[in-house]
């Protein structure tokens, strides 16, 4: 035993059965005595018989008449016990009861922990792995077995898996680590716990270590559940194992357990079985670097990061459901899948849960792409052209124009220079640069050498950016001063390249290793010396991780392959005729970055890209004039301000705007009145409003005449926003809603059926990054590998046009039935004096009451109940029973578009204020 542990840690006590505890079926508990003689590799010999407490669902499966397809061997960490896996035991039984695969759960209490025997022997890692093997031998456990571990139980379970390759068909872990890097200290909480004056007092003599662990659950544990975790550790005599576990952490290579940890780490890399890595990013001990390490050893693993969750992952989130879904997808019969790794990813799930059958897994084959035309093909074709490729309107020295010749040369130089400084194929490069020449050059340079660009715009805010960058785990960060400052202050990972020259003290303070100019010079020197760029990446290689706006929850990383980005380019070119020679005003970052791929000269107007409402009509006119643009793409919020500032236009500005032939707006529903107002400023332009999302930028399209024609169709007006017919190569179907507002129906293209919108196209994303559960949900019931459940709800009409009625998570389930919000909102917005409306539901599902929250044309200074006349008019217009009408100065919207109303936030706010809470702004 390491120094610092008190003598009380050596106390012995027999194993016992736990008392009645919430969520724990007494039928699962059993005591198993294991014959002595289990020798650990540490040299510790324990010749005594030892009795374990464990949870075992075998008897419960017998009652159900279900024959197990395999065993799920669950191992807890410190300072928990098998109670941690009660939800897994229950969920597996529920699955078996529903006719799904029956997995037996064996969840152990490690010796000296939980209700197992207190042995009085200090048990190192090697001994614990040996102990677990002796127990499974005593149980007569045969394959197939999937291990599931948490904390140091993850290490023990993986050690068992390494030792039993003939039995193991899969491994799963929650927040664990198998390697401590030599160049990084162990996490601060463990350093504190290991201090000689703290170790025994904090882990054994007092319950401080236990209580701290329970306190960091998200959300806070129910008192009865917390007491259940405390139950086996009442009194110092019962807590010796907690202190022993902490003392056994290999802090350096001299620690007695370091060789065993190294053995397990090496063995894990040789495990050729399906793997699932579940992670809570708010864990203060198991930091994300440990997840990175596990992924280097298990590169084929499915990964899901639960944003907002922490160390006690099975208590914070639905680990049980995720594990059973994963078992159903990857090992439906409990056997090892046959064939190479891609077949593991595409193995379908059975229909045992009564849900639609999923199509595929995390990594589906990319759509066919023309390998001869990579994303940078237009740059190569125009590299001798001195015409403008990019025009920047807001540089400090005034308007800046970059030619195709200069852009192509700069991309080549940076691409070569990135190789010189150490950027390799597959490295992730986070781009914290505002749209412009630098961002464009770095992005195409990264894509050219096969590095993966990570793009999360500043509109996410510091908190959202931190989640995105930490989740993406870039190897490199390329940034301007604001981005680099945030990266340093907030501890974002990645080596740093600055886009601007910095004094030596600033470089040192920000951790900058290179500047972009230095990278370009190094690349130019390599090319001048006869060096060549690497071979072009293949179409199915990963090209980018693009983050969503975060308007419906934490921003998600959307993974695109080179082939899929090429398909996006081709879809835009086909749909709108944008190509070489086209002048494009791009007030929306994705289109600004795709301009060079299309061969279009692109201009970024003078605006704050994090606040689209800052764009003025004058700035648009100046941008059109600077690039001789014929195409303009703006967000709905930007259009609203452009229209509002039109009075400042000069005659020269209006003349410039008359050159525009095509006007596009997307990102949120656009009212026909706003499109009409915009076309008054651009009278020769055809106004289009495409429908898409980060996961698929162009799914449908409609022009203003189409919107007006649709509005005149009987039985359709007011039922949502018409977004037109599918774009070329796109299929749109609907998954009908059930009475609970869930999209459970079989996909259909029948007119008039409301449900979740499901799209399929060659230019739909490949997958979500480290979000296996989310990715799986986005494919359920989709029979096309290029398919995606959008999370939007709507319907198709008789003409094949798509109407969007809101978000699936915003569907209101009233006593009268399911209600989608957009239709009532549109009707309310026709009330004189109402500028904008948001409809939400409050109360329990199935009995929710509708609440309307409105902005008025003359803004109200404080939130409150609507005046009786306004409330009466709103109720009359809504077309559905409305329980309350509230007025706010401004409705909450997303940051990127400043357009999408945050109905979830509105619902929480309305519930609070109507229950007597403070009448604050939502």
N, C-alpha and C positions, 0 to 999 in steps of 0.2 A: 504494500500500500504506500502511495506517495506521502511524503511528509505533509503535514497540515491537516490530515484527517484525524478526528478524535477517536479514542478507543471505542466509543459507542458504535462506531461503524462496523465493528466485528461482531455485533450481537446476532445471535441465531434465533430463528423462530420457524415453526412449521408452516406449510402452505395451508390456506383455508379457502373456502368458497366465499365470494363477496355477498354482502347483504343485498336486499332488494334495492335496486337503483333505477332511475328513470331511463327508459330506452333499452334496458338490458334484460333479455329474456333469461330467467334462471335455467331454462332447459339447455341453454348453450354452454353453461359453465361445467367444467369437469376438472378433476385432479388426476394427473398422470405422473407416476413414479418412474424415473429413469435409472437403470442400474449404474453404479459408480464405475470409475475407470476412464472417464472422458478426459483425455490429455490435450491441453491446448498447446499451440506451437510455441507459446511463451515459456514453456517448461513447467508451468503450473500443473500439478497432478491432483485431481480431485477423485479420491477413491470411494467417496460416499454416494449412496443412492440419494437422488435429489427429486423432490416433488414439485411439479409445475402446476400452476393454474392456467387454464386456457379456455378460450371460447371455441366451440366446435359445433357447426350446424349440421353435422352428419345425421344425427337423430331426427332433427326437424325435417330434413329432406326425406328421410325414411317415412315419416308421417304423411308427407305429401305424395309418396310413391314415386319420387323423382330420383333417377339414377344419376349420380354426379358425372360430369364430363371431365372434371379435373378439380384440383384443389388450389385455393387462393391462400397462400401462406403469408400472414400479416404479422409484421414485427414492429412494435412501438419503439419510441426513443426515450429520451430523458427529459422531464420526469413524469411521463405519462404511463399508461398501462393499456391492456387490451381493450379497455372501455373506449379508446380512441376509434376502434374499428366497428363499433356497434351498428352504425348506419350501413356499413358495407355488408355486415352479416344480414341485416334486415332487407336490404335492397336485393341481394342475391336470392334470398328466399322469395321475395315478391316476384322476381323475374321467373323463377322456377314455377311458382304458383300460376303465373300467366302463360305457362307453356314454353318458356324460353329455356336456354341452356342452364342446367343446374350445376352451379359451382359451389363446392363445399368450401366453407371458410374455416380455417384454423388460425386463430389469433392468439398469440402466446403472451403470457407475462414472463418476461425474462427473469432469470433467477436473481433474487434480491430486490425485485421490483414487483409492483402490483400485489397480487395475493399469492404469488409463488413463494417458495421457501426462502428464508433468510439464511444464507449459508455460512456467513462469517468469513468467507474467503474473498480476497480481492480478485475480481475477474477481469482480466484484460480482454482486448478485442479478440485475440486469437482464441482465448478460452470460450468467449461467448459464441463465436462461430462454431467451435467444436461442440459446445453445449447444445446449440440448436440442431446440429446434425445428429447428436445422440437422441434428442427428443423425437425427431422425425423417424429415426430408426425404430424407436420404441413404439411409435404410432403405426409402424408398418406403412409409412407414406410412400405411395408409388405415383409415377407420373400419369398424366401431365400435371405440372405444378407451375403456377405463376406466383412470383414473390411480390409483395407489396410492403414497402418499408417507409418509415418516417424518421427524420432526425438521425441519430446514430443507429436506430433500428434499420434505416436504409442501408447503412454500411454492413451491418450484420447480415441482413437478408441477401445483399449482393454477394457477400462472402460465401454464404450457403449456396447461392446459385452457381458461383464459380466452382464450388466443390462438388456439385451435383448436376453436371451438364446432361446426364442421361435422363434426368427427371424434368428439367426446366424447359418450358416452352415459351416463357415470357417473363419480363421483369417490369416492375412499376415502382416509382419512388415519389415521395413528397418531401421537398426541401431537405436534401441531404447532401453530403460531400464525401468523395473518396480520395481527395488529394488536397494537401495544403501546400500552395506554391511557396518556394523558398524565398522569393523576393517580396512576399506580402505577409504582414503580421496576421495572427489569428484575430478574429473580430474582437472589438473592444469589450463587449459584455463578457466574453469568455476569458479575456486577459484579466479582467477584474475578478471573476469568480475563481480563477486559479491562483490568485495571490495567497501566499501562505497564511496571512492573517485573516483571510476572508473565506477560503475554501471550506473548512470544516464548519465555521459558524454560519456561513450563508447557505450551505447545502444540507447539513445534517442537524446541527444543534437548533437551528431555526428553519422554518419553512420558506425562507426568503426566495430561494431559487425556484421552488415550486410556485409560489404565489406570483412571482414576476412572470413566469411562463403563462400562467392562467390569465394574468391581467392584460397581456398583449393580444388577446383574441380580438378579431374584427368580424362582427360586432362583439360586444362584451358578452361573456358567457352568462347564461341563466344561472341563478344561484344554486339551484338543485344540481345542475350539471357540473358546476365548479366543485360542489361538495362531493360529487361522485368521483371526480379526479383526485380529490384530497383523501378519499376514504382509506386507501391502503397505506397512507403515509402519515397517519396520526401518531405523533410522538417521534422523538429523535431516534429511538431504537428501530423504527421502521424505515428510516430515511438513509441508511448507510449506503444502499445501492445508488441513490442519487449522487452522493458525494463521490462514490467510486467511479461512476460514469464520467463525471466532470474531470476527475483526476486522471482518467485514462485517455484524455484527448492528446494525441501526439502533437505537441507544440513544436517539436524539432526532430531532426533525424536521430537524436540520442535517446528519444523516448522509447520505452520498452515495446510499445504497440506500433511504432513507426514501420518496422519491417512487415507486419501483417497488413497494415493499411496500404503499403506499397504493393504487396502481393495482390490484394483485392483490386486495387486500381488497375494493375496490369491485366488481371484476369477479366475485368469488366470489358476491356477493349476487345477481348476475344469472344464475347458473347454474341452469337449470331442468331438471336431470337428477337421477336418483336419487343419493343420497349416503349414505355410511357413515362414521361417526366412531367410531373405536376409541380407548379411553383407559386408561392406567395411572395410577391416582390417586396412586401413590407417587413420581411423577416430581418431583424437586426443582427442575427447570427449567421445564418446561411445566406450569404450575399450572392449576387448574381454571377460573380466570377466562378462560383462552384457549379452553377448550372452550365456556364460556358465550358468548364472542364468536362463535365459529364457528356456534353454534346460532342466534344472532340473524341471521346471514347465510344460513344453510341451515336454516330452521325445519322443513323437511320431512324432514330427515336421520334415518336410523336411527342410534341411538347405543347403544353397549355399553361400560359401565365395568367393567373387570376388577378387582374388589377384590383388593388384595394385589400387583398388578402395578405396574411402574414404567416407567422411561424406555425400556428396550430391550424394548418390548412384543412384537415378533415372537419374541423369545427367551424371554420370560416365560410366554406363553400361546399358545393355538392360534389365532393370527391367520389362518394359512393356511386352516384349516377354516372359520372364520367368514366369510372373504372368499368362498370357493367356495360356501358355503351361500347367502350373500347374492346372489351372481351368479346362482345357480340360481333363487332366488326372484324377484329383481327383473328380471333380464335373461337368461332361460333361453336365448334365441336370439341374444343379443348385440345386440338392437335396442332402440331407444327405445320404451318402453311408450306406447301411444296413450291419450289421455284425460286427465282432470283428476287431480290428485294422489291422491285416495282410491283410484283404481285401482292406483296404484303400491303402496299399502300392502296391498292384498288380492290381489295377483297370486300364484297358486299356483306351487308348485315341482314340477318333473318328478320322476319316481320313479327317476332314474338311479342313486341310491346304494343302491337296494334297500331304502330305508327307507320307512315309511308316508308318504303324501303329506301335506304340511302344509296346513292350512286357514288362509289369510290371513297377515297380517303383524303389524306392531307396533300399528296403530291400526285396530281393526275397528269397524263401526257399532254404536252403542249399541242395546240392546234398546229396543223401543217403550216409552215412558213417558207417563203422563198429565201433560201439561204444566200442566194446571190445578191439580194438587195437588203443589206443590213440597215439599221436605223440611221447611220451616218452616210448613206449612199449619196444623198443629194449634196452633202458637203464635198464629197470626192468629185462629183460631177461639175460642181461650180467653183472648184478651187482656183481656177484661173480667171474668175470673174471679179472685176473691180467694182461691181455694183453693190449697193447696200444689202447686207444680210440682217443686221440688227441696228435699231435706232433707239438710243436711250434719251429720254426727255428730261430726266431729273438729276443729271450728273452735276457736280459742283461747278464745272467749267462751262455749263450750258449743254446744248444738244450734242450727243456723241454718236457718230456713225461708224459702224464696223463693216468692212467689206467681206464678201465671201472669201476672197483670197486670204485676208488677214485672219478671219475666223478659222478657216481650214488649217492654216499654218500654226495658229495658236493651239488648236486642238491637238495636232500632231506633237507639238513641242511639249505640251503638258502631259499628254499620254506617255511619251517617252520618259519625261522627267519623273512622273509618278513611279515608273519602274525603277529608275535610278535611286529614288529615296526609299524604296522598299515596298511599295504598294503592289500586291500580287493579285492574280486572277482569283476571284471569289472573295477578296477582302471587301468589307463593308465600309463605305465612305459616306459619312453624314455631311450633307451640304447645308450649312447654316449661312446662306448667302441670299440676299434679296434678288429678285428676278433682274436680269441684265446680262451684259457680255461675260462677266466673270462666271456667273452661275452656268450660263450656256456652255462656255468653253470647258469648264471642269466637268460638267455632266457628260458631255459627249466624249471627253477624254477618258473618263472612267468606263463608260459603256464600251468604248473602243478596245480597251485592254481587258475587259471581262471583270472589272471590279463592279460591285453592286452598290448603286447609289441609294442612299436613304434620304428621302425628302419629307420633312415635316415642317409646315410653314409656321411663321411666327404668330399667325392668328390663333394658334392653340394656346398662347400664353405660356409663361414660364413653367407653371405646373404641368400643363399638357405636354410641352416640349420635353420636360424632364422625363415624364413617363415614356414618351415616344423614343427618345434617344437611349435611355437606359434599357428599354425593352428590346430595341433593335441591336444593341451591343455593337456599335461600329468599331472597326479597327482604327479608323482615321476620322478626323473632323476637319473639314475645310470651312473656315468661317471668317467673317469680318469681325471688327472689334466687339460689337455687341454680343454676337454669338459666342466668341471665344471667352469673353468675360463671364457670360452665363455658364459656359461649360466648366470653367475653372471654379467658379463660386459654388456650383451645384454638384460638382464631382462627376460630370458626364465622362464616360469612358472614351478612349481613343487618343492616338497621337495627333498632334495639331499642326495644321498648315494655315497660315494667315494669308488673306487675300490682299493685305496692305503691308507696307513696310513699317516696322516697329523698332523703337529704340531697344537696345540690348536689355535694359532692366525690365521693360514691359514684356519682351519675349520670354524672359526668364520667369517673370511673375505669372504669365498666362500659360506657361508650358509649351510654347511654340517651338517646334523643331525646324520648320522651314517656312518660307514665304512662297506664294504662288509664283512670283517673279523668279525666285531661285529655282523652283521646280522647272519652270519653262526654260531657263538658261541651261540647266543640266540636261534637259531633253534635247535642246537645240544642239548642244555639244555632242551628245550621243548620236544624233541623226547625222551631223556633219562628219562624224568619224566613221560613218557607214553602218551604224546600228540600225536595226529594223524594229518596227512594232511587232508585238506578239501576234500569233495567228488569231484571226477573228473568232469570237466566241460562237458556239453553235446556237441555233434557234431555241433549243430547249434549256439553255443555260439561264440562270437567274440574272436579271438585269437591274431590277429596281425594287425597292420597298417604299411604297407611297402611302402616307398616312391619311386616313379619312379626317373629316372636319371635326369629329368629336361632338357633333350636334345631338347625338342620341346615346351618349355614354363615352367612356374613354376612347380616344382615337385608336383605330386599329391599323396595323401595318398590312398593306395589301401587296402581295408579291406578284410581279410580272416577269415573265421570261422575255428574252430578246424577240422570239417569234410573236409573242402576244403584243408587245409594244409596236412591232412592225405592223401587226394587224390593226391596232388602233390608228396608226398613221394612215393606213390604206382605207380604213372605214371612213375617216374624215375626208380624205381626198375624193373618194367615190361619192359620198353623200352631198358634198358641197362644192366640188370642183376646185378645191384649194390646192395649188401646186406651184411649180416654178413660175416666178414672175408675179405672184399674188402678193399684194400688200396687206398685212394683217395687223390690226390694232388689237392687242391681247391684254385685256384688263383682268384676265383669269389665268393664274400661273401655269396650269397644265398646257394651255394652248400656246402660251409664250414659249415654253420649252419644246413643244412639238413643231414650232415654226420652221427651224432649220431642217428637221426631218422631212417636212413637206416641200422644202425648197422655197418657202415663202419668206419674204423680208418682213421681219416682225418689229413692231414698235411697242414699247411698254409706256403707257401714258403717265404723266406726272400725277401720282397718287400714292397714298399710304396703302401698301398691299394688305396690311393687317386690318384696314378699315375701308372697305369698298365704298362706303357712303361719302368718302372724301373726294371722289372723282367728280369733276365739274364738266359741264358742257364745253367750256372753253378748252379744257385740257384734252378732251376727245378731239375737238376740231384741230388743235395744234398737232396732235399725234397723226391724224389722218393726212394733214398737209405734209408733215415731215417724211412720211413713208409712201406718199401717193397711194394710200390704202383704199381698197375696195371692199374689205371685209372688216367688221367690227364685232368683237366678242366681249360682252360685259355681263357681270352678275346682276340679278334683279335689284339688289340694293343700290348698286352703282347707277343703274338706269334711272331709278327714282330720283337720285340727286342730280343726274344729268338733266332730266326733265325739269326739275325744280330750279335749276340755275340757267335755264335756256335764255332768260331775258338778258344775260350778260354777253350773248353772242354778237359779234360784229357781222357786217355783211360779208366780209372775207371769210369768217368762220362758217357762215351758212353756205357759202359757195363751196368750201372744202367738203362739208358734210353732204352736199349733193352728189359728190363723187362715189359715195358708198353704195355698193350694189347688194350686199348681203349683211344683214344684222342678226347676230345670234345672242341669245341669253339663256342661261341654264344655271342649275345649282339649287333652285327652289321654284315653286309654281310662280308663273308670271301672268298677271291679269291681262286680259285683252286690251283693257283701257290703257295700261302702261305701255304695251307694245304699240298701240295706236299713237300714243303721245310721242314715243321714240321715233316712229316712222314719219311723223310730221317734221322732225328735225332732219331726218334722212329720207327725203321724199322719193328718192329713186331706188331705195333699198327694199328688198324683200325681207320681212321680219320672220325669223324662225326661233322656236323654243324647243331645242332637243331635250330629251329626258335621258338621264344617265346618273352615274355615281362613280366614286373612285374605283369601284370594282369593275366598272364598264362604262367608259366615258360617253358612248353614244349608243343608245338602245332604240329610241324612237325619235321621230321628228314631226313637227307640224308648223305650218306658217300661219300668219295672222288670218288670212282668208279661211284656212282650214279651221281655226279656232272659232271664227264667226259662223261658219257653216255648221259646225258641230253644235253650237249653242242654239241653233234653230231646230234641232231634231227633237221631236216630241218624246218626252219620257227620259231625256238625257240631261237637259239643262239643269244646272244646280246640283248635280250628283257628284261633282268633283272637277278636277282640272284636266281638260283634254290635252294630252301630250302627243297625239298623233298616231301614225302607223309605224310598225317596226322598220328600222333602218335595214339596209341591204345586209343579208346574212344573219339577221337576228330573228329568233323565235320568241314569242311572248305567250305565256299561258298563266292561268290563275289557279291557285290552290284554295278552294272554298273554305270560308270560315265556318266553324261549328258554333253551337250555342254559347260556348265559353269564350268566343272570340279568338280561338286558336285555328291556325290554317292547317287542318288535318285532312282535307278532302283530296281526292285524286285530281291531278292536273287536268285542266280543261281549257278549251278556247271558245266555249259556249258564251254567247252574248248575254250580258245582264247578270252574270254571276260575280258577286263580290268576294274577294279573297286576297291572299298574298300574291304579289306580282312576281313571277318566276321568268327569268330571261336566259337565253343561251345564245352564244355567238363566239366566233374565233377570237375576238378581242376582249373577252371576259377574263378577269384575273386568274392566276394560277392557283393561289391559295392565300390564306391569312398567315402572317408570320407568328409562329409560336402560339397559335390559338387553335389547337386541334379541335376542341369542343365547338368553338364558334364556326370553324370551317366545316365541320361535320353537319352542324345544323343548317348551314347555308346550302347544303347539297341534298338534304333529306327529301326523298320522293322525286328527285330530278333524274331522269333517265338519260340525260345528255352529259357527258363528262365536261362539257364547256358551260354547264348550267350554273345558275346562281339564284338563290332565294333572296330577293332584294330587301325584305323587311318593310316594303311599302305595301299598302293595300289599295285595291282599285278594281276596275272591271273593264271588259272589252265591250264595245257596242256592235251593232249589226254590220257596220262598215269596217270592222276590224281595228277601230281606233281604241287606244288605251286611255282610260280615265283614272287619275290618281286621286284617292280619297283620304290619304293620310298615312301614318305609320302604324304598323301592326301593334306596337307597344302602346299606341294611343287610342286603340279601339275601346269604346265604352260599352260595358255590358249592363244594360238597364233591365228592369223587370219586363219591359215590353220587347226586349230583344237586343241584338247587337247594333251599335251605332258607330259609323265612321265619322270623323270630325269635319272634313273639309266642306261637305255639302252645307251643313248648318252654318259654318263660318262664312261661306260665300253669301248665303242668304242674309245673314246678320250684317255683313258689310255693305249691303244695299240700303240699310236704314240711314236716312239723312243724319249727318252729324257723326256717324261712326266711321273711323278711318281704317281700323283693322280689328279682327276678332280672333280669339282663341277659345276653342271648346274643349273641355276636359271633364272627366268623371271623378266623383268622390264617393267614398264608401266601399263596402265589400263587393267583390266581383259577383255579378249576377243581380245585384240590387243597387247598382251605382246610380247616382243622380247627376244630371247634366248641369254644369256650371258654365256660363259664358263670361269671358273676361274681354273687355273691349278697350281700345284706345279711341279717343274722340278727336275729331278734326281740330277743335280748339282744345289742346292738351290740358287735362286735369292735373293740378299740381300735386295732389296727394291721392293715393289709392283709397277706395271706399266702395260702398254700395252705390249702384247706379241710381240716378234720380228716377222717381216713379214713372215719368213720361218715357225716359230712355229704356227703362226695364220693360215697360209694357210693349214698346215698339220692337224691342229685341225678341221678346217672347212670341210676339205675333209673327215675326219674320222667320224665326228659326225652323219652324216646321216640326219640332219635337218638343216634348215637355222640358222646360228649363227651370231648375229649382232656384237658382240665384243668378243675378247679373251683377258683375263687379266691374269697376272702371279703374284703370291704372294709367299713370303718365306715359309709360311705354312698355310694350310687351317684351319679355325676354326672348332673345334670338341667339342663334349660333354666331360664332365669331367670324368664321371664314366668309360666309355669305351675307351676314347681317340680315337674313331673310327668314330662315326656318324658325318658326315659333317653338319654343321649348315647352311643349304641353305637359311633359312629366313634371317639370319644375312648377308650372302653373297649377297642376293638380295638388302637389304638396302644399303650395302656398294657400290655395283656396281652402283646402281641408283645414289648415291651421287657423286662418282668419275666421272662417265660418264656425269653428269650434270655440271661438272666443279669444284666439291669439291676437297678438299685436297686429295692427293694420299697417304693416310695413310694405315696401315695394317688393314685388316678387323677384 
